[in-house]
Amino acid sequence: MSIPKEVIDWNILNEIISMDEDDPDFSRMLIMQYIDQAQTTFDKMQNELETTKDLSALNSLGHFLKGSSATLGLQRIAWICEKIQNLGKKQSNEVIPAIDGSNDKVYLEMISKALDQARVEFKLARKELSDYYKTEL
């Protein structure tokens, strides 16, 4: 499966935005919390890649951010986080050569590239959301 065409699935996000009728800032505040959460999670992933290199922890972080991204309709970030999650479980659709009986290094390199891609998608989503709310998020 390839990356979704649209950065944001507005059908999903509009369901959350519809809750603004009860609380005008509800969706914007939810997005702001997500932005903080995503940045913190990206930092945790980077730290794992640079220090403990724990694939299980990267799997968990990918799973965590995938869920919150998908809930808000941020489908491209969710897609990449699912890739990180799967790589953390040593699952991939890509052919991975065996290296000394352990593929951890290859998986870590692939996760690092996916994390870079997730950060790019995050910037795109943040810009699209900032345009929608007519304020810098």
C-alpha positions as CSV (number, residue, x, y, z in Angstrom):
1,M,0.0,0.0,0.0
2,S,1.4,3.4,-0.9
3,I,1.2,6.7,1.0
4,P,-2.2,8.4,0.8
5,K,-2.6,11.3,-1.7
6,E,-4.0,13.8,0.7
7,V,-2.2,15.1,3.7
8,I,-5.5,15.3,5.7
9,D,-8.6,13.2,5.3
10,W,-11.1,16.1,5.8
11,N,-14.0,13.7,6.1
12,I,-12.6,12.5,9.4
13,L,-11.4,15.9,10.6
14,N,-14.7,17.5,9.8
15,E,-16.4,15.1,12.2
16,I,-14.2,16.5,15.0
17,I,-14.7,20.1,13.7
18,S,-18.5,19.6,13.9
19,M,-18.1,19.4,17.7
20,D,-17.0,23.0,17.7
21,E,-20.8,23.9,17.7
22,D,-20.8,23.0,21.4
23,D,-17.3,24.5,22.1
24,P,-15.9,26.9,19.4
25,D,-12.3,26.1,20.2
26,F,-12.7,22.3,20.7
27,S,-11.1,21.1,17.4
28,R,-8.3,23.7,17.4
29,M,-7.4,22.8,21.0
30,L,-7.3,19.1,20.1
31,I,-5.0,19.9,17.2
32,M,-2.8,22.0,19.4
33,Q,-2.5,19.1,21.9
34,Y,-1.7,16.8,19.0
35,I,1.0,19.1,17.7
36,D,2.7,19.1,21.1
37,Q,2.3,15.3,21.4
38,A,3.7,14.7,17.9
39,Q,6.7,16.8,18.4
40,T,7.4,15.1,21.8
41,T,7.0,11.7,20.2
42,F,9.3,12.6,17.3
43,D,11.9,13.7,19.8
44,K,11.5,10.4,21.7
45,M,11.9,8.4,18.5
46,Q,15.0,10.4,17.6
47,N,16.4,9.7,21.1
48,E,15.8,6.0,20.8
49,L,17.5,6.0,17.4
50,E,20.6,7.8,18.9
51,T,20.8,6.0,22.2
52,T,19.2,2.7,23.2
53,K,18.3,1.7,19.6
54,D,15.3,-0.2,21.0
55,L,13.1,-1.5,18.2
56,S,10.3,-2.4,20.6
57,A,10.2,1.2,22.0
58,L,10.1,2.6,18.4
59,N,7.3,0.2,17.6
60,S,5.3,1.5,20.6
61,L,6.0,5.1,19.7
62,G,5.0,4.5,16.1
63,H,1.8,2.8,17.2
64,F,1.0,5.6,19.7
65,L,1.4,8.4,17.1
66,K,-0.3,6.4,14.4
67,G,-3.5,6.2,16.5
68,S,-3.7,9.9,17.4
69,S,-2.8,10.9,13.8
70,A,-5.5,8.6,12.3
71,T,-8.1,9.9,14.8
72,L,-7.6,13.4,13.4
73,G,-7.5,12.4,9.8
74,L,-3.8,13.1,9.4
75,Q,-3.6,10.0,7.2
76,R,-0.1,10.5,5.7
77,I,1.5,10.8,9.2
78,A,-0.5,7.8,10.4
79,W,0.7,5.8,7.3
80,I,4.3,6.6,8.0
81,C,3.9,5.9,11.8
82,E,2.4,2.5,10.9
83,K,5.5,1.9,8.8
84,I,7.7,2.8,11.8
85,Q,5.6,0.5,14.0
86,N,6.0,-2.4,11.6
87,L,9.7,-1.8,11.2
88,G,10.0,-1.8,15.0
89,K,8.5,-5.3,14.9
90,K,10.9,-6.2,12.1
91,Q,8.1,-6.4,9.6
92,S,8.5,-4.7,6.2
93,N,7.3,-5.1,2.6
94,E,10.8,-4.1,1.5
95,V,13.5,-6.7,0.9
96,I,16.0,-6.5,3.8
97,P,19.4,-8.3,3.6
98,A,20.6,-10.3,6.5
99,I,23.5,-8.7,8.3
100,D,25.5,-11.0,10.6
101,G,22.3,-12.7,11.6
102,S,20.8,-9.5,12.9
103,N,18.9,-6.9,10.9
104,D,18.5,-4.4,13.7
105,K,20.9,-1.9,12.1
106,V,19.0,-2.0,8.8
107,Y,15.6,-1.6,10.5
108,L,17.0,1.3,12.6
109,E,18.2,3.0,9.4
110,M,14.8,2.5,7.7
111,I,13.0,3.9,10.8
112,S,15.3,6.9,10.7
113,K,14.4,7.6,7.1
114,A,10.7,7.1,7.9
115,L,11.0,9.5,10.9
116,D,12.5,12.2,8.5
117,Q,9.5,11.6,6.2
118,A,7.1,11.8,9.1
119,R,8.5,15.2,10.1
120,V,8.0,16.5,6.5
121,E,4.4,15.3,6.5
122,F,3.9,16.9,9.9
123,K,5.1,20.2,8.5
124,L,2.7,19.9,5.6
125,A,-0.2,18.9,7.8
126,R,0.6,21.8,10.2
127,K,0.6,24.3,7.4
128,E,-2.7,23.0,6.0
129,L,-4.3,23.2,9.5
130,S,-2.8,26.6,10.1
131,D,-4.4,27.8,6.8
132,Y,-7.7,26.3,7.9
133,Y,-7.7,27.9,11.3
134,K,-6.2,31.1,9.9
135,T,-3.6,31.1,12.7
136,E,-0.1,29.7,13.1
137,L,-0.4,26.3,14.8
